[in-house]
Amino acid sequence: MGIFGKRKSREERAAEIANKVASGKGFYGRTTRAFVGREDFAQLQGAIGAYNSGANVQQLIAMGAPTTVAVVVSISDTGKLVNFDPIVDLVVQPTGATSPSPSPDHAPSNVTLQTIVSKLAIPRAGDQVLLIADPAQPGGYLFAGMV
């Protein structure tokens, strides 16, 4: 403990700055928004949002939130990286999920996610992955890793 109270770790300070940049608030956020174009700032917000969703997933898993198994239908690269890990667009089909449709065969519902994946464990079409219900967005899911 320092003279002026508990100091934040580097990781906590970096996360705080990243959140200020993404929100466009504070010195870092206003400066970034002033010098970066609107499109690039939106991409930056998306990348930081994907990073934060990964941290939220780890907290939910630690709390024992139920997971859902899903099958990867398709995966595509967005061209963005966070800590050298790619951000991808995943289209997954939760097992046992069906969407209400007028046809009698009930076509399965697909869920589209934009998430960070480890470059050491990139899912492929047909692989099984875990999803967790997103508490911030009812009906939405967060990517929780490979099975």
N, C-alpha and C positions, 0 to 999 in steps of 0.2 A: 504494500500500500504506500503510495506516495504522499507527499505533503498535502497535495490538493485533492486527495481522494483516490479512488480506484481508476487506474488508467485503462483505456480500451486496448485490446490486442490489435495487431495490424489487420487481421482478418475482419474484426468488427468495424474498424475504421474504414477499411476498403469497401465493405458492404454498405456502410452508411453513405459514403461518397457516391457509390454506384447508384443507390436509390435516389439521391438528390439529383444526380445527372439525369436519370430517367424521368423524374418528375418535372425537371426544368426549374427546380427551386434551389435556393441558396446560391452562393458564388459560383460553384462548379456547374450547376445546372443552367444558370442564366448565361454563363460564358460559353458553355457548349452549345446551347441553343442559338446564341448569337453568331457563332463562327461556323456552325454546321448547317447545311441546307435542310429543308423540311423533310425530304425523303430520307436522307441519312439519319436525321434525328429520330424518325419513326422506326427505322431499322435498329437503331441503338436501343430504343425503348423495347422493341420486340426481343432483342438479345438479352437484355437485362431481365425482362419478364420471364424468359425461358430459364435463365439462371435461378431466379427466385422460385420458380415452380419446382425445380430440382431440390432446392433446400426444403420447401414445404413437404415434398414427398418423403424425404428422410425423416422429418418430424412426425408425419402421419404414420409411417411404418413403425417408428419407435413407440408410438402411442397404441399400436395394435389395431389400426384401422383395417377393415376387411378389404381384400384385394379381389380383382376379377381377372380371370385368364381371358386373353384375346389372341386372335390369330392375325398376323400382319398380312394385309391384302396388298399394299404397295408402300414403297418408301422412295422419297426424292430429296435430294440435297438442296438446301436453300442458299448455299454459298457463304453462310455466316459461321463463325467459329467463336466459342467461348472457352478460354484456357486451352486452345488447340483441339477442343472436342467439337465435332460438327453439330449444327442445329439442323434437324431434318423435319420434313413433313411426313408424318406416318398416317396411313389409312389402315385402321384395324377393325376387326369384327369381333365383338365380345361373344364368347361362347354362349349359346342358348338365346341370344338376343334376336328378336324379330321385330320388324317395323310393321305397323298396321298398314295394310295395302288392300285395295279392292280385289286383287287377284287371290285365288284360293291357295296359291303356294307360299304366300307370305315371304317376300324377299327379305333376307337378313339386313339389318341396319348396320351401316358402317360409321365409324367415328373417326374424324380427322383431328390430329394433334400436331402441334409444332413444338418440338422438344429437343433437348440436348441428349445425345447418346454418346457413350464412350467409344472412342475410335478403336478400342480393343474388342468391343462387343457390339458391333453394329448389327441390328436385326435385319433379316432378309425376308422376302415374301414367303409365307408359309410357316415362319417361326412363331412360337408362342411367347407372348409378353404378358407382364402384369400391369393392370390398371388400378388406380385408386379413385374413388368418387371425389370430385373437386368440391370442397366445402364452400369455396367462394363463388362457385358457379353451379347451381343446381342442375343436374342432368349432364354435367360435363365430367370429363375424366382427366387424370394426370398420369403420365407414363412413369411406371415404377421399376422398370428394368426387365431383363430377360428371365424366363422361367428356368 
